């Protein structure tokens, strides 16, 4: 299953319109985030981001580590970025696991983490008056994580259990098969969980785990984000106190370059008694605010495959051959995939649905979207985004996305400005440039050995 979704809709979890239209009117016109973003780079490379927000007594504390499965470049060593999402909760000499949890409870917060292709994010939301405590316990584990061989083996076993549980799902099997088929050299070839053989061997890789931690859990890879009832001077002082002595490293990932795809590829998962499903994937550009290619494809996916689209009305509502239809791309640091996906009612209709999707895409290369339809689509996307930004956690989470993509949280506001200027000609251009058969990977689930999509 692909990671597709509109970027702006991915960010839902982010600012009420009442907040956007309050305050300085100039901010409404120029920035989607109507709050100042304060940044301070420490001498060791750690970036500190503060957004004061009217949430009395509440603050969110995020640490974004710009390392994900993308950085797992050695053969046989996939899955370690995700592994450390687990391992970071194992404790230190000063704060063993049980004491860490006790101190965390004293802040009224709960801590969690998640990993994806390009990053690992650690986060908590709690009592703003306990902000120094949050800094103390988080800096301790980032600087002084310690675990025994037995602790390592135990957690590696838990990761294997998580892999087994997740990949019992045919959708996850398809997601794994799609990445493995679509990519030859780039590390997006494996999922965040890693290749199964690597996960099985992980308990034997204790020494490598120490090396991985020492490479990436360094200040130059990290950004602290604090949003809520705080002052940026306070956050910067605490960052200097607790992270200022953190020694930087010198490791840089060398990510393999993916060769150009020159033919349509196919991935299939045969699953008896399971509803047929299809992803039509195309190689898509990395996220950048230096051009609008990603943004235009993001908008195009909404035009072509949202519930407002003609194809949705035809396949889902009128013909009822499809249960659900969606499309989009996941923002990534390197070129990844843009997809159109359909859950099909009957196996014999899979090829018909594929042809309808392809015909819709081909039509988008020659028939421009009307200005009216484009403007309505952009308004829906921005409205959905804005309505979600109603808490410190939602704002911090949205900023974290742009931190891991570009290193700069202000990229959120820059991206919004780019969306505002997209034209029908941009949609035509990116459809012609990226949505071509030679860059396509069709991935299917069905009860049949041959899904019949070729």
DRENLO-63767 format. One record per residue (C-alpha): residue number from 0; x, y, z. Coordinates in steps of 0.02 Angstrom, whole numbers. Example, Ala and Ser with C-alpha at 12.3 -4.5 7.8 and 13.67 -1.06 7.14 Angstrom:
<voros>
VORO,0,615,-225,390
VORO,1,684,-53,357
</voros>
This chain:
<voros>
VORO,0,0,0,0
VORO,1,73,167,-51
VORO,2,101,315,64
VORO,3,0,428,-49
VORO,4,-97,580,8
VORO,5,-104,762,-34
VORO,6,33,856,58
VORO,7,-88,985,125
VORO,8,-208,848,178
VORO,9,-63,752,255
VORO,10,-41,903,366
VORO,11,-218,901,432
VORO,12,-190,912,615
VORO,13,-145,1092,602
VORO,14,-234,1284,635
VORO,15,-416,1340,654
VORO,16,-476,1474,535
VORO,17,-517,1579,688
VORO,18,-330,1579,724
VORO,19,-282,1619,545
VORO,20,-394,1770,531
VORO,21,-347,1840,702
VORO,22,-198,1952,728
VORO,23,-95,2040,596
VORO,24,-189,2042,428
VORO,25,-22,2043,337
VORO,26,14,1869,403
VORO,27,-150,1805,330
VORO,28,-98,1859,156
VORO,29,81,1799,163
VORO,30,87,1645,276
VORO,31,-24,1498,312
VORO,32,48,1485,488
VORO,33,-5,1645,576
VORO,34,122,1627,717
VORO,35,305,1678,718
VORO,36,433,1540,697
VORO,37,589,1576,800
VORO,38,747,1481,752
VORO,39,917,1473,834
VORO,40,1060,1363,776
VORO,41,1178,1309,916
VORO,42,1365,1301,885
VORO,43,1357,1111,879
VORO,44,1231,1113,735
VORO,45,1070,1081,833
VORO,46,926,1186,767
VORO,47,803,1252,897
VORO,48,629,1304,838
VORO,49,501,1391,948
VORO,50,322,1440,907
VORO,51,233,1531,1049
VORO,52,49,1482,1042
VORO,53,-98,1526,1153
VORO,54,-120,1361,1244
VORO,55,-116,1408,1429
VORO,56,-11,1284,1528
VORO,57,22,1169,1381
VORO,58,176,1140,1272
VORO,59,229,1012,1141
VORO,60,409,956,1134
VORO,61,471,872,974
VORO,62,642,811,921
VORO,63,657,776,735
VORO,64,803,665,683
VORO,65,835,675,496
VORO,66,871,489,481
VORO,67,753,357,415
VORO,68,756,200,310
VORO,69,830,308,170
VORO,70,995,311,267
VORO,71,1011,122,285
VORO,72,1137,100,147
VORO,73,1235,-56,198
VORO,74,1172,-223,130
VORO,75,1095,-329,266
VORO,76,1071,-181,385
VORO,77,896,-116,347
VORO,78,771,-77,486
VORO,79,887,11,608
VORO,80,807,183,601
VORO,81,644,102,656
VORO,82,736,-4,783
VORO,83,798,153,873
VORO,84,621,219,883
VORO,85,600,72,1004
VORO,86,772,73,1083
VORO,87,767,256,1134
VORO,88,639,210,1267
VORO,89,756,84,1349
VORO,90,832,213,1467
VORO,91,1001,277,1525
VORO,92,1105,262,1684
VORO,93,1029,422,1752
VORO,94,852,384,1693
VORO,95,822,197,1678
VORO,96,661,148,1590
VORO,97,552,146,1746
VORO,98,618,312,1813
VORO,99,600,394,1643
VORO,100,416,347,1642
VORO,101,392,412,1820
VORO,102,471,580,1780
VORO,103,372,589,1618
VORO,104,210,565,1715
VORO,105,260,708,1830
VORO,106,253,824,1679
VORO,107,78,765,1635
VORO,108,145,705,1469
VORO,109,157,543,1373
VORO,110,300,515,1251
VORO,111,295,426,1085
VORO,112,392,412,922
VORO,113,373,361,740
VORO,114,487,323,593
VORO,115,468,343,407
VORO,116,574,347,249
VORO,117,670,506,289
VORO,118,656,536,476
VORO,119,623,481,654
VORO,120,517,594,765
VORO,121,507,592,956
VORO,122,368,692,1036
VORO,123,274,733,1196
VORO,124,144,860,1251
VORO,125,128,910,1433
VORO,126,134,1044,1567
VORO,127,226,1197,1502
VORO,128,285,1233,1679
VORO,129,383,1069,1671
VORO,130,473,1116,1509
VORO,131,644,1106,1591
VORO,132,607,929,1647
VORO,133,563,883,1468
VORO,134,729,955,1410
VORO,135,825,863,1544
VORO,136,756,688,1512
VORO,137,759,705,1322
VORO,138,937,772,1315
VORO,139,993,632,1430
VORO,140,932,492,1318
VORO,141,989,576,1158
VORO,142,1163,602,1228
VORO,143,1182,453,1344
VORO,144,1074,309,1282
VORO,145,1143,146,1353
VORO,146,1085,-32,1330
VORO,147,1156,-205,1358
VORO,148,1173,-344,1230
VORO,149,1024,-429,1311
VORO,150,919,-270,1303
VORO,151,966,-255,1120
VORO,152,917,-435,1081
VORO,153,752,-414,1173
VORO,154,705,-259,1076
VORO,155,763,-335,911
VORO,156,645,-480,947
VORO,157,503,-357,977
VORO,158,540,-275,809
VORO,159,530,-445,724
VORO,160,363,-473,808
VORO,161,300,-305,746
VORO,162,358,-346,569
VORO,163,269,-514,573
VORO,164,109,-436,637
VORO,165,109,-291,513
VORO,166,152,-395,361
VORO,167,13,-518,393
VORO,168,-89,-384,305
VORO,169,-96,-404,114
VORO,170,-88,-214,100
VORO,171,80,-211,189
VORO,172,141,-355,82
VORO,173,95,-255,-71
VORO,174,180,-99,-4
VORO,175,339,-198,21
VORO,176,327,-280,-151
VORO,177,292,-113,-235
VORO,178,446,-28,-163
VORO,179,555,-179,-200
VORO,180,493,-182,-380
VORO,181,492,4,-416
VORO,182,669,38,-354
VORO,183,833,-44,-404
VORO,184,971,47,-309
VORO,185,896,180,-198
VORO,186,861,137,-16
VORO,187,676,174,-40
VORO,188,681,-4,-109
VORO,189,651,-66,69
VORO,190,513,-8,185
VORO,191,540,75,353
VORO,192,526,-95,437
VORO,193,668,-161,329
VORO,194,690,-322,232
VORO,195,630,-475,328
VORO,196,798,-565,319
VORO,197,882,-412,395
VORO,198,753,-404,534
VORO,199,781,-589,573
VORO,200,969,-558,583
VORO,201,954,-399,684
VORO,202,986,-482,855
VORO,203,1162,-522,791
VORO,204,1200,-339,750
VORO,205,1233,-263,922
VORO,206,1399,-182,871
VORO,207,1320,-108,714
VORO,208,1178,-36,818
VORO,209,1304,63,921
VORO,210,1385,125,760
VORO,211,1216,177,689
VORO,212,1172,275,845
VORO,213,1342,361,847
VORO,214,1321,411,665
VORO,215,1150,490,669
VORO,216,1101,535,846
VORO,217,1206,691,838
VORO,218,1155,875,850
VORO,219,1181,915,666
VORO,220,1047,784,621
VORO,221,922,849,749
VORO,222,798,990,772
VORO,223,708,1031,935
VORO,224,533,1102,908
VORO,225,436,1178,1053
VORO,226,260,1245,1025
VORO,227,139,1314,1154
VORO,228,137,1420,1311
VORO,229,323,1463,1303
VORO,230,441,1605,1259
VORO,231,577,1578,1131
VORO,232,710,1652,1246
VORO,233,667,1520,1376
VORO,234,673,1378,1249
VORO,235,840,1436,1179
VORO,236,916,1450,1353
VORO,237,860,1275,1400
VORO,238,924,1207,1234
VORO,239,1095,1282,1268
VORO,240,1095,1216,1447
VORO,241,1047,1037,1406
VORO,242,1106,1013,1226
VORO,243,1245,1142,1208
VORO,244,1381,1019,1263
VORO,245,1323,882,1143
VORO,246,1470,843,1030
VORO,247,1434,845,843
VORO,248,1484,705,725
VORO,249,1552,701,549
VORO,250,1457,559,464
VORO,251,1361,593,303
VORO,252,1252,466,215
VORO,253,1295,421,36
VORO,254,1127,376,-39
VORO,255,1131,268,-197
VORO,256,1065,355,-353
VORO,257,915,271,-432
VORO,258,936,240,-620
VORO,259,800,300,-737
VORO,260,657,176,-754
VORO,261,627,132,-936
VORO,262,482,9,-935
VORO,263,319,-29,-846
VORO,264,343,-144,-698
VORO,265,221,-257,-605
VORO,266,204,-316,-426
VORO,267,69,-437,-369
VORO,268,10,-516,-207
VORO,269,-105,-665,-229
VORO,270,-224,-673,-81
VORO,271,-373,-793,-83
VORO,272,-540,-722,-24
VORO,273,-472,-545,-17
VORO,274,-548,-394,-106
VORO,275,-448,-346,-262
VORO,276,-344,-189,-245
VORO,277,-233,-91,-363
VORO,278,-100,45,-354
VORO,279,-45,130,-516
VORO,280,122,208,-467
VORO,281,235,330,-559
VORO,282,409,393,-514
VORO,283,383,566,-442
VORO,284,498,709,-395
VORO,285,569,741,-222
VORO,286,491,880,-120
VORO,287,574,1049,-144
VORO,288,517,1229,-140
VORO,289,641,1271,-278
VORO,290,509,1223,-409
VORO,291,325,1177,-405
VORO,292,330,1002,-482
VORO,293,286,909,-322
VORO,294,154,1038,-276
VORO,295,73,1030,-448
VORO,296,65,839,-444
VORO,297,-10,852,-270
VORO,298,-149,964,-334
VORO,299,-173,856,-489
VORO,300,-206,703,-380
VORO,301,-348,797,-296
VORO,302,-420,851,-463
VORO,303,-415,676,-537
VORO,304,-452,559,-392
VORO,305,-538,649,-247
VORO,306,-720,620,-204
VORO,307,-761,775,-307
VORO,308,-680,704,-465
VORO,309,-778,639,-617
VORO,310,-685,473,-607
VORO,311,-737,447,-426
VORO,312,-918,484,-468
VORO,313,-911,363,-615
VORO,314,-821,214,-536
VORO,315,-882,227,-357
VORO,316,-1053,307,-363
VORO,317,-1126,268,-534
VORO,318,-1050,103,-591
VORO,319,-1008,43,-414
VORO,320,-861,-56,-479
VORO,321,-744,24,-351
VORO,322,-762,37,-162
VORO,323,-636,177,-142
VORO,324,-526,284,-253
VORO,325,-383,399,-201
VORO,326,-220,469,-263
VORO,327,-68,570,-217
VORO,328,114,566,-168
VORO,329,209,562,-5
VORO,330,333,705,16
VORO,331,511,638,20
VORO,332,690,701,11
VORO,333,727,599,-146
VORO,334,614,551,-292
VORO,335,482,426,-236
VORO,336,309,374,-300
VORO,337,147,459,-350
VORO,338,0,340,-351
VORO,339,-181,314,-396
VORO,340,-265,177,-295
VORO,341,-428,83,-306
VORO,342,-513,-51,-203
VORO,343,-609,-147,-336
VORO,344,-771,-243,-306
VORO,345,-741,-386,-428
VORO,346,-579,-462,-493
VORO,347,-642,-462,-672
VORO,348,-653,-272,-667
VORO,349,-473,-238,-614
VORO,350,-411,-210,-792
VORO,351,-561,-101,-833
VORO,352,-525,8,-680
VORO,353,-341,17,-725
VORO,354,-384,73,-901
VORO,355,-503,206,-833
VORO,356,-366,273,-719
VORO,357,-240,277,-862
VORO,358,-365,360,-979
VORO,359,-400,493,-848
VORO,360,-214,527,-830
VORO,361,-190,535,-1019
VORO,362,-334,658,-1033
VORO,363,-248,768,-902
VORO,364,-101,787,-1021
VORO,365,-203,870,-1158
VORO,366,-357,948,-1078
VORO,367,-319,1083,-951
VORO,368,-414,1096,-788
VORO,369,-526,1249,-784
VORO,370,-472,1396,-676
VORO,371,-633,1375,-577
VORO,372,-603,1190,-538
VORO,373,-422,1224,-494
VORO,374,-466,1366,-376
VORO,375,-601,1261,-291
VORO,376,-478,1119,-268
VORO,377,-347,1232,-192
VORO,378,-474,1310,-75
VORO,379,-531,1139,-14
VORO,380,-352,1083,17
VORO,381,-305,1242,110
VORO,382,-465,1243,211
VORO,383,-440,1062,266
VORO,384,-262,1101,315
VORO,385,-306,1259,410
VORO,386,-452,1183,505
VORO,387,-337,1056,585
VORO,388,-209,1173,662
VORO,389,-290,1192,832
VORO,390,-162,1130,959
VORO,391,23,1139,1001
VORO,392,45,957,949
VORO,393,-38,984,780
VORO,394,71,1134,741
VORO,395,231,1049,798
VORO,396,187,895,696
VORO,397,160,998,539
VORO,398,323,1093,563
VORO,399,415,929,591
VORO,400,367,873,414
VORO,401,454,1022,335
VORO,402,602,1007,452
VORO,403,638,830,395
VORO,404,609,873,212
VORO,405,713,1033,201
VORO,406,786,1067,373
VORO,407,688,1230,380
VORO,408,516,1244,463
VORO,409,482,1404,363
VORO,410,465,1288,213
VORO,411,285,1265,268
VORO,412,245,1447,229
VORO,413,348,1442,69
VORO,414,255,1287,8
VORO,415,88,1372,40
VORO,416,141,1520,-66
VORO,417,189,1401,-208
VORO,418,20,1312,-203
VORO,419,-64,1481,-218
VORO,420,21,1513,-386
VORO,421,-9,1345,-472
VORO,422,-93,1360,-643
VORO,423,-184,1239,-758
VORO,424,-28,1242,-869
VORO,425,75,1176,-722
VORO,426,-42,1027,-706
VORO,427,-26,989,-891
VORO,428,163,1002,-883
VORO,429,190,885,-736
VORO,430,66,758,-803
VORO,431,165,749,-966
VORO,432,332,746,-877
VORO,433,304,616,-741
VORO,434,147,514,-777
VORO,435,217,408,-918
VORO,436,213,221,-948
VORO,437,402,199,-939
VORO,438,400,262,-759
VORO,439,250,159,-704
VORO,440,237,15,-580
VORO,441,67,-70,-567
VORO,442,40,-161,-402
VORO,443,-109,-274,-368
VORO,444,-190,-387,-240
VORO,445,-316,-516,-298
VORO,446,-367,-697,-271
VORO,447,-299,-737,-444
VORO,448,-122,-786,-489
VORO,449,-130,-667,-636
VORO,450,-228,-507,-601
VORO,451,-245,-476,-789
VORO,452,-184,-296,-793
VORO,453,-51,-312,-929
</voros>
